[in-house]
């Protein structure tokens, strides 16, 4: 079997949002990089996940001259609705703050980032099998993989960016004990459903039967969420039951459509520290998970990518590795702030509904907190701004 060796500045493992954003940033500054992705392009561009880019993320793309990646199928933010037992909460969204927020299906963002990267001459290799980061503590680490022809390739580089998700090989390449895992598991999950129907009603319903959500994934598709026991399986949720439960929790008719995907999503918070080992840097889900209630996972990945890109560019131009040395601390400060919000909003919205998990006392506390947020003009404004990003 043949083996080919080559060199580059950065190897990026994973062609999700974090990897593609980092690759585009480096490419625009003339820094060589290679993106390795184990799946084919069609699979990558059809993955359905987060769909909301907050104001900071939109501004970031504009500042880097990449606003075009937000074009295509995004749905402008129009403000979510929130219901408790069928009664809508009177939230007053601040349009000046939330006007830049976009509902942008992940597959649209990934498709656009891929197009821009390849059009700019970027090196993106799909179907890279058996990816193996090596020599992480050396001055020149390397990544070994098998190409579509079955040949082994070894890419030597300055840095490796692990952007291959929670179950990817990047973090698994770090020796045991080098990273600390901080986590919290909730006692319930979400049934996540992709349906070919516009999101109407648009928003989140809090109900004694559990939380429900209906949110856009393009003009003619929606992502539905139903709170369920942690040990539920998709087979327990036939299509008819899903639509019946959505209508019950929203206490209103919900338009039904063809369901194309359903899966159980565990609710958990996870942070790995530090977010680097030697010359390997972890980004996005490879380093941290937030509950989907907070809608912050994609935006954390964007932040990680920009911090690492600026650090690599600074080192390349100035010969100064200080920003790389502080990468983990810089990101973790931001991540723990988002984790605090994620834990607060997740517990508040779920405790206010189904009392079978945390009890009636916590339910009444959560509902009192929601009432306080709505009654206070200042708190209402803050609460509305935070919830505007929920997707």
KAZIQUI-V815528 format. One line per field, one symbol per residue. ss: DSSP state (@ for helix, = for strand, . for the rest). psi: psi as a letter, one per 30 degrees, with the letter a starting at -180 (. if undefined). burial: + if it has 24 or more other ideal C-beta (glycine too) atoms within 12 Angstrom, else -. Layout:
# KAZIQUI-V815528
ss = ???
psi = ???
burial = ???
This chain:
# KAZIQUI-V815528
ss = ..=====..====...@@@@@@@@@@@@....====....@@@@@@.....==.@@@@@@@@@...@@@@....==....====..==......@@@@...==..@@@@@@@@@@@@@@...===...======.......=====.....=====..====......@@@@.......=================......====.....=====.....========....@@@..@@@@@@@@@@@@.......================..==..===.@@@.==..@@@..@@@@@@@@@@@@@@@@@@@@@@...@@@@.@@@@@@@@@@@@@@@@@@@@@@@@@.......@@@@@@@@@@@@@@@@@.@@@@@@@@@@@....
psi = klkkklklekkkjkhaeeeeeeeeeeefggkklkkkkflleeeeffkjblgkkleeeeeeeeegggfffflcgkjkkgkllkkjhfkkkikjkjfeegffkkjjkefeeeeeeeeeeeeggljjjlhjlhkjklhfflfillkklkaffgkkkjjklelkjjhgleglfeeffkkkffkkjklkklgllkjkkkkikkjjljakkklfflklkjkkhlfgllkkkkklkfglleffileeeeeeeeeeefhlkkklakkfkklkjkklkkkkklgljbgkkklbffflklkfefhfeeeeeeeeeeeeeeeeeeeeefgjgeeeegeeeeeeeeeeeeeeeeeeeeeeeeffcjffefleeeeeeeeeeeeeeeekeeeeeeeeeefffk.
burial = -------++++++++++++++++++++++-+++++++++-+--++-++++++++++++-++--+-+--++--+++-+-+++++++---+-+-++---+-+++++++++++++++-++--+-+++++-+--++++++----+++++++-----++++++++++++++-+++++++----+------+-++++++++-+-++++++++++++++++++++--++++++++---+----+-+--++-+++-++---+-++-+-+++++++++++++++++++++++++++++++++++++++++++++++++++++-++------++--++-+++-+++-++-++++++++++++++--+-----+--++-++--++-----+--+++++++++
